[in-house]
């Protein structure tokens, strides 16, 4: 299957409309050939963009992905690789870290990118995100780091993740950003009202969405709100001839900011359900039915 690539922002990178999240890959306990087959199956679905971060799997996932990609290096030209940096974990792989903290210094950004390129066995990242807002972030220093990486050809485009509108505006005033990767699903709706999506829509920048199924809670169960949402997704899915998971993705895709969900699953069927959502269109009543189920009350 071929899915048209989607431009994240004017002049920004072109990614597949569904992005594959690799953050749990270390938990899959697959060999390199199995990991390669997963990458290939994603590509066969039209999912050619892969979301990474240096810290995933205790700093192991990028290397696992790169090892698999090393079995078919020509495949790299068909992929778009997204990386993140800026969080420092306490982990065996980083014994010098005494405490979990953020670091958006130019030195850390450059060091992290070089490590990611080595691990992923590539010469460039298509997109790099600052993973979390850093209270000590010097916007001018970050901008200089981004410019240096772009000039060196190591990173083509830059964005952020989990930034509030004012934090996004600060860094964007120094360097062009192409996305803000945020959490959004019926149980986490803050971005709908706190200005995050309004800002991105105004700037014609498309958000990326992590945890689109609330870590599986929208499908697998949970508390009262989860059960209400599951029932609403099921009703709409039955009417539209789609799975509840596809409807959950369609709920996100319905927003006019035109988000790109990150689907993090080793099950190709789960990614297939995400792709199927691209063919669904929820009307305002369907969309509000899911919102109301999550909120527990009708709109004001």
Residue pairs with C-beta under 8 A, 6 or more apart in sequence:
1 44
1 45
1 46
1 275
2 46
3 16
3 17
3 18
3 45
3 46
3 47
3 48
3 275
3 278
4 17
5 14
5 15
5 16
5 17
5 48
5 80
6 14
6 15
6 16
6 17
6 206
6 258
6 260
7 13
7 14
7 206
8 14
8 15
8 127
8 157
8 159
8 178
8 179
8 205
8 206
8 208
8 260
9 176
9 177
9 178
9 179
9 203
9 204
9 205
9 206
10 204
11 176
12 157
12 178
12 179
12 205
13 80
13 126
13 127
13 156
13 157
13 178
14 80
15 48
15 49
15 80
15 82
15 126
15 127
15 260
16 46
16 47
16 48
16 49
16 80
16 260
17 260
17 278
18 46
18 47
18 249
18 260
18 261
18 263
18 271
18 274
18 275
18 277
18 278
19 47
19 49
19 50
19 51
19 82
19 208
19 260
19 261
19 262
19 263
20 42
20 47
20 49
20 50
20 51
20 262
20 263
20 264
20 271
21 50
21 51
21 210
21 262
21 263
21 264
21 265
22 50
22 51
22 52
22 56
22 61
22 65
22 264
23 51
23 52
23 53
23 56
23 57
23 61
23 264
24 56
24 57
24 264
24 266
25 35
25 56
25 57
25 61
25 64
25 65
25 266
26 56
26 57
26 58
26 60
26 61
26 64
27 57
28 34
28 35
28 266
30 38
30 266
32 64
32 67
32 68
32 70
32 71
33 68
33 71
35 64
35 65
35 67
35 68
36 68
36 69
36 71
36 72
38 68
38 266
38 268
39 50
39 65
39 68
39 69
39 75
39 79
40 72
40 75
41 268
41 271
42 48
42 50
42 268
42 271
43 75
43 78
43 79
45 268
45 271
45 272
45 275
46 275
47 263
47 271
47 274
47 275
48 78
48 79
48 80
49 79
49 80
49 81
49 82
49 126
49 260
50 65
50 79
50 80
50 81
50 82
51 82
51 181
51 208
51 210
51 262
51 264
52 61
52 62
52 65
52 81
52 82
52 83
52 84
52 116
52 120
53 61
53 83
53 84
53 85
53 87
53 131
54 62
54 83
54 84
54 85
54 87
54 112
54 115
54 116
55 84
55 87
55 88
55 89
55 91
55 131
56 62
57 64
58 89
58 91
58 92
58 93
59 89
59 91
59 93
59 94
60 93
62 83
62 115
62 116
62 119
62 120
63 119
65 119
65 120
66 118
66 119
66 120
66 121
66 122
67 121
69 75
69 76
69 79
69 120
69 121
69 122
70 121
73 121
76 121
76 122
80 126
80 127
81 120
81 122
81 125
81 126
81 127
82 125
82 126
82 127
82 128
82 129
82 208
83 113
83 116
83 120
83 125
83 127
83 128
83 129
83 155
84 128
84 129
84 130
84 131
84 161
84 181
85 108
85 109
85 112
85 113
85 116
85 128
85 129
85 130
85 131
86 102
86 103
86 104
86 108
86 109
86 112
86 130
86 131
86 132
86 134
87 100
87 102
87 103
87 131
87 132
88 94
88 97
88 100
88 101
88 102
88 103
88 108
89 97
89 100
90 97
90 98
90 99
90 100
91 97
102 132
102 133
102 134
102 135
102 136
102 137
103 134
104 130
104 134
104 136
104 137
104 138
104 141
104 142
105 138
105 141
105 145
106 141
106 142
106 144
106 145
106 148
109 128
109 130
109 142
109 145
109 146
109 149
110 145
110 148
110 149
113 125
113 128
113 149
113 154
113 155
114 154
116 125
117 123
117 124
117 125
117 154
123 153
123 154
124 153
124 154
124 155
124 156
125 154
125 155
125 156
126 156
126 157
127 155
127 156
127 157
127 158
127 159
127 178
127 179
128 146
128 149
128 155
128 157
128 158
128 159
129 158
129 159
129 160
129 161
129 179
129 181
130 137
130 142
130 159
130 160
130 161
130 163
130 171
131 161
131 162
132 161
132 162
133 160
133 162
133 163
133 164
133 167
137 171
139 170
139 171
139 173
139 174
140 174
142 171
142 174
142 175
143 171
143 174
143 175
146 155
146 158
146 175
147 175
149 155
150 156
150 158
157 178
158 175
158 176
158 177
158 178
159 177
159 178
159 179
159 180
159 181
159 208
160 167
160 168
160 171
160 177
160 179
160 180
160 181
161 180
161 181
161 182
161 208
161 210
162 180
162 181
162 182
162 183
163 171
163 180
164 194
164 196
165 194
165 195
165 196
165 198
165 199
168 177
168 180
168 196
168 199
169 199
171 177
172 203
177 205
178 205
179 200
179 205
179 206
179 207
179 208
179 260
180 196
180 200
180 205
180 207
180 208
181 207
181 208
181 209
181 210
181 262
182 191
182 196
182 207
182 208
182 209
182 210
183 191
183 209
183 210
183 211
184 191
184 192
184 207
184 209
184 212
184 252
184 259
185 209
185 211
185 212
185 213
185 214
185 218
185 248
185 251
185 252
186 214
186 218
186 229
186 248
186 251
186 290
186 291
186 293
186 294
187 214
187 217
187 218
187 225
187 226
187 229
187 294
188 211
188 214
189 291
189 294
189 295
190 196
191 197
191 207
192 255
196 207
197 207
197 255
197 257
200 206
200 207
200 257
201 256
201 257
206 257
206 258
206 259
206 260
207 257
207 259
207 260
208 259
208 260
208 261
208 262
209 252
209 259
209 260
209 261
209 262
210 262
210 264
211 264
212 248
212 249
212 252
212 261
212 262
212 263
212 274
213 219
213 245
213 248
213 249
214 226
217 226
218 226
218 229
218 230
218 233
218 244
218 245
218 248
219 230
219 244
219 245
219 248
221 227
221 230
224 296
225 293
225 294
225 296
228 293
228 294
228 296
229 290
229 293
229 294
230 244
231 293
232 289
232 290
232 292
232 293
233 244
233 245
233 247
233 248
233 251
233 290
234 244
235 289
236 242
236 247
236 282
236 286
236 289
236 290
237 243
237 244
237 246
237 247
240 247
240 280
242 250
242 276
242 277
242 280
243 273
243 276
245 270
245 273
245 274
246 273
246 274
246 276
246 277
246 280
247 277
247 280
247 282
247 290
248 277
248 290
249 261
249 263
249 273
249 274
249 276
249 277
250 277
250 280
250 281
250 282
251 282
251 287
251 290
252 259
252 261
253 259
253 261
253 277
253 278
253 280
254 281
254 282
254 287
261 274
263 270
263 271
263 274
265 271
282 290
288 299
291 299
292 298
292 299
